[in-house]
Amino acid sequence: MRMLVTGGAGFIGSAVLRSVAENTDRAVFNTDKLTCAGELASLAEVEAHPRFFFKKVDTCDQDAIQRIFKKHRPDAVMHLAARFGVVIREWYNAMELYIDEVLVAR
Ligand SMILES: NC(=O)c1ccc[n+]([C@@H]2O[C@H](COP(=O)([O-])OP(=O)(O)OC[C@H]3O[C@@H](n4cnc5c(N)ncnc54)[C@H](O)[C@@H]3O)[C@@H](O)[C@H]2O)c1
């Protein structure tokens, strides 16, 4: 079975990839735009694995996604590419701002 995981460098995607590598014999193609939330280091355990492939691709790039489908013919897709981490980061930034400018400044 061949899987396509979008957003595989993210928090959930990288955990999925590590679990697939450890527990199955599936081939996995990971695509990720590598936004500020994407962390390739989180894939260090699986990146050298012969069953794993990574390509920096924007999921919104329809032509690139179609080429990947044609070439790798995945049987399953886990679509985890999202702006989720950005929301968390913005929340963090807001908290830092609050701590620096409200609490510390008092
Ligand atoms: N983290 C959680 O606790 C949690 C809980 C429930 C559901 N989810 C869902 O799981 C999904 C992934 O969440 P996450 O926490 O891993 O987010 P994340 O921000 O850590 O990872 C998202 C990944 O998507 C990539 N990405 C963003 N836009 C892209 C694009 N246009 N093309 C390709 N890649 C793109 C980013 O580079 C990043 O690596 C989201 O849909 C989120 O709502 C997350």
The ligand as a MOL file (V3000), in Angstrom:
LIG
                    3D

  0  0  0     0  0            999 V3000
M  V30 BEGIN CTAB
M  V30 COUNTS 44 48 0 0 0
M  V30 BEGIN ATOM
M  V30 1 N -2.2110 19.4310 16.7340 0
M  V30 2 C -3.3490 18.9850 17.2920 0
M  V30 3 O -3.4690 18.8210 18.5140 0
M  V30 4 C -4.5390 18.6350 16.4110 0
M  V30 5 C -5.6810 18.1040 16.9870 0
M  V30 6 C -6.7570 17.7620 16.1820 0
M  V30 7 C -6.7000 17.9770 14.8200 0
M  V30 8 N -5.5980 18.5130 14.2770 0 CHG=1
M  V30 9 C -5.6010 18.7420 12.8250 0
M  V30 10 O -4.5180 18.0510 12.2040 0
M  V30 11 C -4.0650 18.8190 11.0950 0
M  V30 12 C -2.5570 19.0690 11.2340 0
M  V30 13 O -2.3160 19.7730 12.4500 0
M  V30 14 P -0.8260 19.9710 13.0070 0
M  V30 15 O -0.9410 20.2510 14.4600 0
M  V30 16 O 0.0530 18.8560 12.5410 0 CHG=-1
M  V30 17 O -0.4300 21.3310 12.2710 0
M  V30 18 P 1.0530 21.8950 11.9530 0
M  V30 19 O 0.8870 23.3430 11.7050 0
M  V30 20 O 2.0180 21.4080 12.9710 0
M  V30 21 O 1.4060 21.1710 10.5860 0
M  V30 22 C 0.8330 21.5800 9.3680 0
M  V30 23 C 1.8280 21.2690 8.2780 0
M  V30 24 O 1.2020 21.6370 7.0350 0
M  V30 25 C 2.1580 22.3030 6.2350 0
M  V30 26 N 1.4310 23.1570 5.2990 0
M  V30 27 C 0.7090 24.2730 5.5690 0
M  V30 28 N 0.1600 24.7530 4.4540 0
M  V30 29 C 0.5430 23.9220 3.4380 0
M  V30 30 C 0.2830 23.8770 2.0390 0
M  V30 31 N -0.4590 24.8100 1.4290 0
M  V30 32 N 0.8260 22.8690 1.3040 0
M  V30 33 C 1.5880 21.9160 1.9070 0
M  V30 34 N 1.8760 21.9010 3.2280 0
M  V30 35 C 1.3470 22.8960 3.9860 0
M  V30 36 C 3.0410 23.0660 7.2150 0
M  V30 37 O 4.3160 23.3620 6.6520 0
M  V30 38 C 3.1270 22.0770 8.3750 0
M  V30 39 O 4.2300 21.2120 8.2360 0
M  V30 40 C -4.8860 20.1150 11.0710 0
M  V30 41 O -5.9530 19.9530 10.1630 0
M  V30 42 C -5.4050 20.2180 12.4970 0
M  V30 43 O -6.6310 20.9200 12.5560 0
M  V30 44 C -4.5050 18.8510 15.0350 0
M  V30 END ATOM
M  V30 BEGIN BOND
M  V30 1 1 1 2
M  V30 2 2 2 3
M  V30 3 1 2 4
M  V30 4 1 4 5
M  V30 5 2 4 44
M  V30 6 2 5 6
M  V30 7 1 6 7
M  V30 8 2 7 8
M  V30 9 1 8 9
M  V30 10 1 8 44
M  V30 11 1 9 10
M  V30 12 1 9 42
M  V30 13 1 10 11
M  V30 14 1 11 12
M  V30 15 1 11 40
M  V30 16 1 12 13
M  V30 17 1 13 14
M  V30 18 2 14 15
M  V30 19 1 14 16
M  V30 20 1 14 17
M  V30 21 1 17 18
M  V30 22 2 18 19
M  V30 23 1 18 20
M  V30 24 1 18 21
M  V30 25 1 21 22
M  V30 26 1 22 23
M  V30 27 1 23 24
M  V30 28 1 23 38
M  V30 29 1 24 25
M  V30 30 1 25 26
M  V30 31 1 25 36
M  V30 32 1 26 27
M  V30 33 1 26 35
M  V30 34 2 27 28
M  V30 35 1 28 29
M  V30 36 1 29 30
M  V30 37 2 29 35
M  V30 38 1 30 31
M  V30 39 2 30 32
M  V30 40 1 32 33
M  V30 41 2 33 34
M  V30 42 1 34 35
M  V30 43 1 36 37
M  V30 44 1 36 38
M  V30 45 1 38 39
M  V30 46 1 40 41
M  V30 47 1 40 42
M  V30 48 1 42 43
M  V30 END BOND
M  V30 END CTAB
M  END
